[in-house]
């Protein structure tokens, strides 16, 4: 048995809203969280624990482990790498950022390369290395729009095809989709520039849902009507990196962004202050709150390595400071860490830290259907725990009751 004492625990209250609880001890082992108790109970039942098994948090925050659902790479490794100790690097680097579970994210590459990456993710999931857990994969493409490809390679974009995805249904947790690119119900008609939701075949989304795969709208030129129909009529509840690579908000054409903000779907936000301006972060917070927002990094292999030239999705990316740019000036993925995204978002919005922590714990866990075992500190749940200071610098990361950082 192990314990964390003298910490500021971030716990769900009776309404499942996160609050800060001072003066409590958290008791855990490798089978999960055993108890959250007051000092008197701790001293009576657990006061004889060996000192090596007790962490004195000394006033730091004790949180559920962070979840990162959109991360391509860091520390020189990338999900699409076909050799090397990629996933060992990703596990350890993510744990250093307070992450206890993540989704390695693929790119729009030739299908055989995507399939190879998914097979490697599957193999890595079956290994229990040191560091953060691999929860599955996020496929960011190839089922996207050429009009909003961002740093993805257009020649590798494919129509949404569940039979192609099906062999990896045990691996893929999240798949990004441009809904306007779904096939037409009447295949004899040419695909017009703008179509209505009723003209499309939505069976791909239904098949993903049955397989336990979350569909996310992203890299899309969808109209407001198309994106809103995906949420309201077809069960989609996730948007990939809101504002980036999608039709923007216009007062007469609300676009994909308008649909994301006007529905109860959850939205990813890259809070590196490069992809999303602080004022926009504040607006999204007011509209979505902790239950509708998931902070992500969307980081590439250059994360943690400093300035230089790096490869990302077959493109050359130049990193200067905190910007990662393609040769034509397009913003590529970020080089942000999740703990620094949390710190910046809180500084930009003034939101309480316990509510911001929901966006990287409870909300993504619920979005992926994992909240029964992850995403909050409660007896019976996994002992995935992150301890951090007021600047959200990581002090300890515990994965499954085992120190990971």
C-alpha positions, -999 to +999 in steps of 0.1 A: +000+000+000+012+036-008+000+070+000+001+107-009-002+131+020-002+169+024-015+175-011-043+196-025-064+168-040-086+176-071-116+154-065-152+151-079-179+164-056-214+150-052-223+165-086-191+151-102-177+186-105-140+189-096-132+207-064-100+211-043-099+191-011-072+200+014-061+179+043-069+145+028-046+116+021-049+093-010-041+057-005-034+034-035-016+004-048-012-012-082-048-025-082-062+010-079-071+038-056-080+023-022-092+052-001-093+090+002-093+098+039-090+125+065-058+127+086-072+110+116-084+080+096-051+079+078-031+079+110-052+051+125-053+028+094-022+037+074+001+055+097+026+027+098+033+027+060+071+027+052+084+062+045+095+051+010+059+043+002+046+078+012+048+109-010+046+142+008+031+165-018+039+195+004+010+216-007+012+207-044-019+197-064-028+160-067-048+153-098-061+125-119-035+116-145-037+138-177-050+123-209-037+135-243-060+124-272-041+141-300-003+137-301+018+128-331+052+128-314+077+143-291+113+138-280+124+130-316+098+102-321+067+101-342+038+077-344+045+071-381+081+060-375+085+025-387+116+017-367+133+026-335+120+027-299+093+052-308+067+041-283+091+038-254+101+074-261+065+086-264+055+068-231+084+084-211+081+118-226+044+120-221+047+109-185+072+137-179+043+160-189+019+145-164+002+124-190-009+089-179-027+079-210-025+090-247-036+083-282-006+082-307-019+100-337-013+090-373-011+112-404-026+111-439+001+089-454-002+061-479-026+035-464+000+008-461+020+032-438-010+040-417-018+003-414+018-004-404+016+024-377-017+010-363-001-025-361+028-011-342+004+008-318-014-025-312+019-042-304+029-014-281-005-015-263+002-051-254+035-043-238+037-027-203+067-004-206+076+024-182+056+056-187+022+066-199-004+041-211-011+038-248-049+038-249-053+032-287-047+054-317-062+086-332-064+084-370-062+120-382-069+111-417-069+099-444-107+105-445-105+143-447-111+171-471-084+182-497-097+218-491-087+218-454-058+193-455-035+216-434-001+199-432-015+166-444-006+152-478-035+156-504-024+127-526-030+103-497-065+114-489-091+086-492-129+082-490-142+071-457-142+033-458-151+013-427-140-021-442-105-006-445-106+005-409-123-026-395-091-048-390-079-021-366-111-016-346-094-029-315-067-002-319-085+030-332-102+050-305-107+082-324-109+089-362-110+124-377-135+127-406-147+154-430-184+147-431-190+164-464-167+138-480-190+109-470-204+092-501-237+102-516-267+080-510-275+081-547-242+070-562-254+079-597-251+116-590-219+135-592-206+149-560-215+186-561-195+213-544-221+218-516-245+190-506-272+187-480-269+162-451-298+142-465-279+134-497-251+116-479-247+080-466-238+082-429-233+045-424-195+050-418-203+068-385-228+042-375-203+014-381-176+033-361-200+038-332-209+001-331-172-007-330-165+017-301-146+042-322-153+079-316-157+100-348-144+135-347-151+163-372-119+178-385-099+188-416-132+197-431-148+222-455-183+213-441-210+239-439-227+246-406-257+225-417-235+195-425-215+196-393-245+203-371-264+174-387-235+151-379-238+160-342-276+163-338-287+135-361-258+111-363-242+110-329-209+127-335-197+145-303-160+155-310-143+181-331-106+179-339-084+210-330-112+236-332-107+265-356-077+248-373-083+232-407-120+238-408-145+264-421-145+294-398-172+313-381-189+340-402-220+359-392-239+347-422-221+314-427-215+299-393-194+271-408-179+241-390-168+263-361-203+276-357-217+241-355-191+231-329-200+260-307-237+258-312-240+221-303-232+201-272-202+184-289-168+184-272-140+203-289-102+200-289-082+231-284-044+236-289-035+261-262+000+270-272-010+306-280+001+300-316-028+280-329-054+298-308-052+334-296-059+340-259-090+360-265-105+331-286-096+307-258-116+328-234-146+328-258-145+291-262-143+286-224-174+308-218-193+288-244-181+253-237-169+252-201-150+222-187-176+196-199-173+206-235-135+213-239-105+189-243-071+205-242-046+187-266-011+193-278-011+180-314+026+179-309+052+167-334+086+150-329+103+184-324+085+188-290+112+191-264+141+194-289+144+231-296+149+250-329+158+232-360+144+214-391+123+183-386+102+159-406+064+157-401+041+137-424+066+137-452+070+175-450+100+196-438+090+216-408+111+245-394+109+252-357+118+287-344+108+294-308+074+280-303+063+280-340+065+250-363+060+260-399+059+243-433+080+259-461+049+279-473+043+294-439+015+270-429+014+263-392+022+226-387+016+207-355+027+222-322+057+216-300+037+222-268+036+200-238+002+193-222+011+207-188+022+240-204-010+241-224-029+238-191-008+266-175-013+290-205-050+282-208-056+290-171-035+322-173-055+333-204-089+325-190-086+329-153-105+297-149-101+278-116-074+252-119-097+224-108-120+232-138-092+233-162-080+199-150-113+185-160-105+193-196-075+169-196-090+142-173-127+137-169-138+152-202-116+132-225-122+101-204-160+105-209-155+113-245-137+080-251-160+060-228-132+054-202-146+073-173-155+042-153-118+035-148-099+067-156-103+105-154-110+111-117-096+103-083-121+079-066-118+046-048-119+017-072-105+036-102-070+032-116-042+048-096-033+072-124-021+103-106-003+135-114+012+158-089+021+193-100+029+228-086+012+262-090+030+267-124+018+232-135+053+219-135+052+182-130+066+167-098+054+131-100+034+110-125+020+076-113+006+052-138-013+022-125+001+027-091+037+027-104+060+057-105+065+068-141+081+102-136 
